[in-house]
Amino acid sequence: MTSDGGDRGAQLPIDDWADQDLLTKDEARKRLINEIDQTQARLSHLETTAPRDPEITLLTRRLDAMKTVQAEYGAYLDGK
């Protein structure tokens, strides 16, 4: 029992199917690596074929953000 009268271990009266969508950090990291590879390939293609395309800025920001998250997952999984 919690101080407000609730029971933390109580089963919800309905199934929580959202749990099926949860990823482990290792699974998320693997998917992220794949997404980084795809984004890098798209970015490289645009830089070669359309160097003034505004999508380059968006893809660069996306790639930087994904690499930051990947590093955080890596540090977590390495026990740092």
PLY file of the C-alpha trace (Angstrom):
ply
format ascii 1.0
element vertex 80
property float x
property float y
property float z
element edge 79
property int vertex1
property int vertex2
end_header
0.00 0.00 0.00
1.13 3.51 -0.75
0.48 6.53 1.47
-2.52 7.50 -0.70
-4.17 4.11 -0.24
-3.16 2.74 -3.63
-1.42 -0.58 -4.16
1.66 -0.31 -6.37
1.61 -4.01 -7.15
-2.08 -4.18 -8.02
-2.99 -5.56 -11.43
-4.83 -3.19 -13.72
-8.39 -4.35 -14.48
-7.58 -4.35 -18.22
-4.56 -5.49 -20.21
-1.96 -2.85 -20.97
-1.10 -3.67 -24.59
1.20 -0.66 -24.81
3.83 -2.76 -23.03
4.26 -4.74 -26.24
5.69 -1.65 -27.92
8.45 -1.10 -25.40
12.00 -1.65 -26.59
15.02 -2.44 -24.53
17.81 0.11 -24.82
19.84 -2.48 -26.73
17.03 -3.02 -29.27
16.49 0.73 -29.61
20.21 1.26 -30.14
20.28 -1.36 -32.92
17.34 0.29 -34.68
18.94 3.67 -34.24
22.17 2.47 -35.85
20.16 1.32 -38.88
18.36 4.68 -39.06
21.67 6.55 -38.79
23.07 4.52 -41.69
20.01 5.28 -43.85
20.06 8.98 -42.98
23.80 9.21 -43.68
23.29 7.59 -47.07
20.48 10.02 -47.93
22.57 12.97 -46.75
25.60 11.87 -48.78
23.43 11.46 -51.85
21.96 14.95 -51.49
25.33 16.55 -50.85
26.55 15.05 -54.12
23.50 15.58 -56.32
21.81 18.66 -54.83
24.28 20.55 -52.61
21.86 23.45 -52.08
18.86 21.35 -51.07
17.41 22.64 -47.77
16.82 19.03 -46.71
20.58 18.79 -46.08
20.26 21.06 -43.04
17.37 19.02 -41.66
19.14 15.70 -42.24
22.34 17.01 -40.64
20.44 18.05 -37.51
18.60 14.72 -37.42
21.84 12.81 -37.84
23.55 14.77 -35.06
20.62 14.15 -32.71
20.54 10.43 -33.47
24.29 10.11 -32.92
23.94 11.84 -29.55
21.24 9.38 -28.46
23.28 6.48 -29.80
26.25 7.58 -27.68
24.00 7.81 -24.60
22.71 4.27 -25.21
26.27 3.08 -25.74
27.44 4.63 -22.48
24.47 3.11 -20.64
25.05 -0.34 -22.11
28.78 -0.14 -21.40
27.98 0.55 -17.75
29.26 4.10 -17.62
0 1
1 2
2 3
3 4
4 5
5 6
6 7
7 8
8 9
9 10
10 11
11 12
12 13
13 14
14 15
15 16
16 17
17 18
18 19
19 20
20 21
21 22
22 23
23 24
24 25
25 26
26 27
27 28
28 29
29 30
30 31
31 32
32 33
33 34
34 35
35 36
36 37
37 38
38 39
39 40
40 41
41 42
42 43
43 44
44 45
45 46
46 47
47 48
48 49
49 50
50 51
51 52
52 53
53 54
54 55
55 56
56 57
57 58
58 59
59 60
60 61
61 62
62 63
63 64
64 65
65 66
66 67
67 68
68 69
69 70
70 71
71 72
72 73
73 74
74 75
75 76
76 77
77 78
78 79
